[in-house]
Amino acid sequence: MTTDTRPRTDATQDYDPQTLWQKDKDHFIHPFTDFSVFHEQGCDLITESDGIYVEDSYGNRFIDGIAGLWCVNVGHGRAEIGQAMAEQATRMAYFSTFNNLSNAPAAELAARLAELAPAHLNHVFYSCGGSAANDATIRLVHYYFNRLGKPHKKRILSRHNAYHGTTYLAASLTGIASNNWDFDTLDHLVTHLSEANCYRRPEGMSEADYCDHLVAELEETIAEIGAENIAAFIAEPIMGAGGVLVAPAGYHARMQAVCRANQILYIADEVVTGFGRLGHFFASEAVFDTQPDIINCAKGLSSGYAPLGATLISDELYEVLGTPQGKGGVLSTGFTYSGHPVSCAAALKNIEILEREGICANVREVGPYLERKLKTLAHHETVGDVRGSHFMLCLENVADKTTKELLPVEARVGDRVAAEAQKRGLIIRPVGHLNIVSPPLIWDRGVVDRVVTLLDEALTATTASLRADGYL
Ligand SMILES: Cc1ncc(COP(=O)(O)O)c(C=O)c1O
C-alpha cells in the first residue's frame, strides 16, 4: 500500500507561530479543553499535512496515529478531494435542499450510500456531523412512532461509556460520565445499560456467560420500563471514545434480536466504524451480523475534508416517514447545510479513492498485523490491556496488572504516554488512562513497525517518569 507522497511544499510561513498560538489561546474555546493546563500551555497548532503525516506551526513533523480524530481515513493532502470541492464550490457552492430543491452531489451521494449500505437501508437524511446525525435520528424515531400512533414509545436505550456526541440530545445518549460533569442531560429520554467491557467483566465469568448477562440486562430493562415506552437502542459496533471496547462474540446480533422482538429500533452509530476502519464500508452487517434499522455515519464519510453526517434509514421506516402528513404539514426537520454540495462532492471523491485504492482490503490485511504488533507492548509494567480491532485500537494503562487497579488521576498516565510519543514524532490520543490508536487507513506494515518502536520507547519513558514521581 503506498501512501500519498505529495512532496512537501516548504510551508509558506505566512504567520508567526508564537502570535498564532497567542491568538488561539486568547480567543478559541476548544472542544474538550482541560483548562487546568490550557491557560498556560495553549495548543499545538497543526498547520500542514501530507499522507500519514502532520506538521505543527514550528515545522515539527509527526506520524498521525489518530487520523485527525478517527476521520481522515484516506490520509492527508489528497489534492483530488480538494479539487472536487473547489470545482463544486465554484460551480454551485450552495443552494437550499429544503422542500422541492436538491443538488447533484447530494443526489449522487445518497444513491452511492444506498448501494454501499446493507440492502434495506436506501434512504439518506443528511446532517453536518455525528452528533447532529444522532440528534436528528432520535427526533425522526420519535416522529416515526408518533405517526404509527405509538406516542409513548420515547425512551432510548444507550450504554454507559458510549460516545454519541455533544448536542444536548447526543450528550444525553453519551454514557461517559466525565463528559457530562456539570452539564445537564435529558434523563427522562435515555436509559443507560452496561457497556460490554470484556477486560473488566465480572471476575471468573466466561465471555459467553458475560454475553448472556448483558442480553439478560436488556431483557430485564425492557420488562421494567415496558416495550411500549421504548423507541430504540443505540450502539457503536465497537465503542470508541469510551475505551475501544469490543463486545463479546454474538452480542450485537443477540441485542438486535431482543430489540426486534419488542419493536424497539436498532440504531448503529457507525460514525467511527464506518468507511473502512474495520475493513468494510459499514461494519454492522459485514462484521457483526446485524441489520440495523438505522446507521449513522460521519467522519470517514468525507475523510474529514468537509463536515458531513448521514443517517441511513430502512425502507420500512421510510414508508412511514415518507407518508404525507395531510393538513399541509411537511417533515419539518433538517438543516440549512443538509446535503451541502461541497461536502457531498468531497464524500463522493473520498468513496472513489477508498474503492480505487482498495483501502478496506488494506485494513483487512494490515489491521490484524497492527493488532498483533501493538499486543507486543503488553509486557510494559503499566499496560493492562491492548484491545480493539483493525484500525481502531487502544492501550489501557493500569497501576497493577493483576488487580487492574488504575493509577491516580493526577498521574495523567494517558497524557504522559501521548506526550512521550509526540516527543518521538507520533501523535496518539490520550483519553484519561487510555491511549487510542486510530490511524489513517493507509498505514502499511513498515509504518506499523516504526510506530510500535516509537510507542515501545514512549512507554519505557513513561514508566520511568511514573516511578520517578512516586506513582509506581
Ligand atoms: C461514535 C460516535 N458518534 C458520534 C460522534 C460525534 O460526532 P461529531 O463530533 O462529528 O459530532 C462521535 C465523535 O467522535 C463518535 O465517535
The ligand as an ORCA input file, in Angstrom:
! r2SCAN-3c Opt
* xyz 0 1
  C     -19.400      7.015     17.746
  C     -19.506      8.498     17.636
  N     -20.712      9.051     17.428
  C     -20.867     10.381     17.293
  C     -19.785     11.231     17.376
  C     -19.983     12.708     17.261
  O     -19.564     13.146     16.039
  P     -19.246     14.693     15.788
  O     -18.086     15.028     16.663
  O     -18.967     14.752     14.323
  O     -20.460     15.460     16.154
  C     -18.515     10.696     17.562
  C     -17.336     11.564     17.611
  O     -16.250     11.164     17.951
  C     -18.371      9.294     17.718
  O     -17.176      8.741     17.977
*
